[in-house]
Amino acid sequence: MLTVDLTGRVPGRDFELRLLLRESGAPRIAVSDTRSERLPPLPEPAPDTESGRGLFLVAALADAWGVTPRQVGKTVWAELVP
């Protein structure tokens, strides 16, 4: 399995982006942050809004996705079937 880890900082928040290439060839993308007080919602965005489509697009394009709690924060992940 090939793994690439990228870590970044936004003032007041840390995050990590992990890209995994599984032996099956299926890529897995995982984004972790330190915010655990709210899980990402998946409402269908109104047609006239300018934001709120990120996870909606992930759910539409990924073959599987989910949210995994961490000791501090959460990880949102998505997998694509090759």
trRosetta pair geometry for C-beta under 8 A, 3 or more apart (Angstrom, degrees):
i j d omega theta_ij theta_ji phi_ij phi_ji
1 20 6.1 -5 176 -169 111 99
1 21 6.6 169 -162 80 61 57
1 22 5.7 -18 -118 -122 102 42
1 23 5.9 -70 -71 -41 73 78
2 20 7.1 151 84 -159 56 48
2 21 4.2 6 55 47 103 110
3 18 6.7 -19 -164 -169 97 97
3 19 7.2 150 -157 83 47 55
3 20 5.2 -10 -104 -106 77 77
3 21 7.8 -147 -67 23 39 68
4 18 7.3 158 82 -157 53 49
4 19 4.5 -4 57 58 102 103
4 20 7.9 -160 26 -71 64 38
5 16 6.6 -20 -165 -171 93 107
5 17 7.6 148 -160 83 45 54
5 18 5.3 -12 -107 -107 72 80
6 16 7.1 152 83 -162 50 57
6 17 4.4 -10 64 62 103 101
6 18 7.6 -168 28 -75 67 38
6 19 7.8 35 1 -3 103 99
7 14 7.3 -7 -173 -175 98 97
7 15 7.4 169 -154 92 57 48
7 16 5.0 -22 -105 -107 76 80
7 17 7.7 -167 -78 24 31 67
8 14 7.7 162 88 -158 48 55
8 15 5.5 -12 63 65 90 91
8 16 7.7 168 22 -90 67 34
8 17 7.2 28 0 -4 109 103
9 13 7.5 155 -160 87 54 54
9 14 5.8 -27 -108 -109 73 68
9 15 7.8 170 -91 25 28 72
10 13 4.6 -4 69 64 99 101
10 14 7.9 -171 32 -83 68 22
10 15 6.9 28 5 1 103 112
13 33 6.1 -4 -177 -161 110 113
13 34 6.3 -166 -148 40 68 104
13 35 7.0 -19 -127 -36 114 104
14 33 6.9 160 87 -146 53 63
14 34 5.4 63 50 -22 88 121
15 31 6.5 -4 -177 -174 114 88
15 32 6.5 161 -158 85 62 53
15 33 4.5 -24 -102 -94 88 85
15 34 7.7 -114 -75 -6 56 77
16 30 8.0 -1 107 111 91 91
16 31 7.3 165 83 -154 52 45
16 32 4.5 -2 53 54 99 103
16 33 7.8 -174 20 -72 66 45
17 29 7.6 -22 -167 -167 88 85
17 30 7.5 153 -158 84 42 54
17 31 5.5 -11 -104 -104 70 76
18 28 8.0 -9 112 109 93 91
18 29 7.5 152 83 -159 57 40
18 30 4.4 -10 59 62 103 102
18 31 7.8 -168 23 -74 71 33
18 32 7.3 33 -4 -5 109 105
19 27 6.9 -22 -168 -165 86 104
19 28 7.6 153 -159 81 40 55
19 29 5.9 -8 -108 -107 69 70
20 27 7.0 146 81 -160 54 53
20 28 4.3 -10 61 58 107 101
20 29 7.9 -158 26 -69 73 29
20 30 7.3 30 -3 0 109 108
21 25 7.2 -16 -176 -141 91 32
21 26 7.9 158 -157 78 50 35
21 27 5.6 -27 -102 -101 67 71
21 28 7.9 -169 -77 21 23 73
22 25 6.9 -41 77 29 76 19
22 26 4.7 -5 44 59 121 84
22 27 7.5 -162 9 -85 81 19
22 28 6.3 67 -33 -12 105 110
24 82 7.5 -176 132 16 80 114
25 82 4.2 -42 123 -3 114 153
26 63 7.9 -81 -146 48 121 138
26 79 5.5 26 160 -175 118 105
26 80 6.3 180 -160 79 76 52
26 81 5.6 -28 -111 -110 109 45
26 82 5.9 -127 -83 -16 54 88
27 79 7.1 170 90 -147 47 58
27 80 5.3 6 57 46 90 104
27 82 7.7 99 -6 -65 80 91
28 77 6.1 3 -179 -174 98 111
28 78 7.2 171 -152 86 57 41
28 79 4.8 -20 -101 -97 81 84
29 77 6.7 163 87 -153 49 60
29 78 5.2 -7 57 57 96 89
29 79 7.9 -180 20 -79 66 38
30 75 5.2 3 -175 -178 108 114
30 76 7.2 162 -152 82 57 41
30 77 4.1 -15 -101 -100 85 94
30 78 7.9 179 -76 21 49 55
31 75 6.9 158 80 -154 37 63
31 76 5.3 -13 60 59 91 91
31 77 7.7 177 21 -79 58 48
32 70 6.4 47 -150 -24 119 151
32 73 6.0 91 176 120 86 133
32 74 6.9 -165 -141 99 67 36
32 75 4.2 -28 -91 -96 88 84
32 76 7.9 174 -81 19 41 59
33 73 5.2 -157 100 -156 44 130
33 74 6.8 -3 56 55 73 72
34 72 5.4 -11 -141 144 83 101
34 73 4.2 -89 -123 -70 26 122
35 38 6.7 -22 151 44 112 77
35 73 5.9 51 37 -125 32 83
35 74 7.0 -47 84 20 63 99
36 69 6.6 66 -138 -143 112 93
36 70 7.5 -128 -86 56 118 74
36 72 6.7 -126 -26 -170 128 39
36 73 5.1 -135 -54 -106 90 20
36 74 5.6 136 -107 -34 70 91
39 67 5.4 97 -153 144 110 168
39 74 6.6 154 -110 -113 74 170
40 55 5.1 155 150 -67 133 157
40 67 6.5 -180 32 -84 94 135
40 76 6.0 22 7 -89 140 140
41 55 7.5 151 83 65 44 148
42 55 5.6 -107 -101 123 77 121
42 56 6.5 139 -156 -83 71 65
42 59 6.0 75 -145 -41 127 153
43 52 7.4 -23 71 171 97 124
43 56 7.8 -48 83 -75 41 115
44 56 6.4 107 -121 -127 48 132
45 49 5.1 -116 -179 58 105 128
45 51 7.8 -154 -131 101 140 34
45 52 4.5 145 -101 100 117 106
45 53 5.1 -66 -1 -78 152 78
45 56 5.9 -111 -9 -12 99 162
46 49 4.7 97 62 -17 89 106
49 52 5.7 -11 127 37 142 121
49 53 7.9 163 94 -43 106 94
52 56 7.3 51 139 -7 68 124
53 56 4.9 -72 -154 52 54 119
53 57 5.6 57 149 -28 87 103
54 57 6.1 -65 -158 33 23 105
54 58 6.6 20 151 -17 63 106
55 58 5.1 -46 -144 34 41 117
55 59 6.2 43 156 -20 68 101
55 76 7.3 -83 -107 -167 108 148
56 59 6.0 -53 -150 36 28 110
56 60 6.5 24 151 -17 61 109
57 60 5.6 -58 -146 39 33 110
57 61 6.0 9 164 -3 69 116
58 61 6.4 -73 -140 47 23 95
58 62 5.4 9 173 -12 68 122
58 65 5.5 108 144 -110 107 164
58 76 7.7 41 139 155 171 118
58 78 5.1 -124 -168 -77 107 147
59 62 6.6 -50 -114 39 19 101
59 65 6.0 -114 -95 46 59 141
61 78 7.9 38 86 178 88 144
61 80 7.6 -24 141 -99 86 108
62 65 4.5 80 91 -46 152 110
62 78 3.8 -105 -105 -164 149 109
62 79 6.3 93 -169 56 105 41
62 80 6.1 -97 -131 -75 64 70
63 79 5.8 -61 62 99 94 82
63 80 5.8 118 3 -132 102 33
63 81 4.4 60 -42 -11 166 98
64 78 7.1 162 90 -154 51 51
64 79 4.6 3 58 48 96 107
65 76 7.3 15 -179 178 102 81
65 77 6.4 -175 -147 96 63 53
65 78 4.1 -12 -101 -103 102 77
65 79 7.1 -169 -73 17 56 65
66 76 7.6 -164 100 -147 34 54
66 77 6.0 -7 58 57 72 90
67 74 5.7 -3 -174 178 99 125
67 75 7.2 157 -157 81 51 48
67 76 5.3 -21 -102 -99 77 71
67 77 7.9 164 -91 17 29 72
68 74 6.7 152 79 -164 44 72
68 75 4.7 -13 60 60 97 99
68 77 6.7 16 2 1 111 116
69 73 8.0 166 -159 105 57 38
69 74 5.5 -46 -111 -107 47 82
70 73 4.9 -2 57 73 117 76
70 74 6.0 -172 9 -94 88 23
70 75 6.0 84 -42 -21 113 94
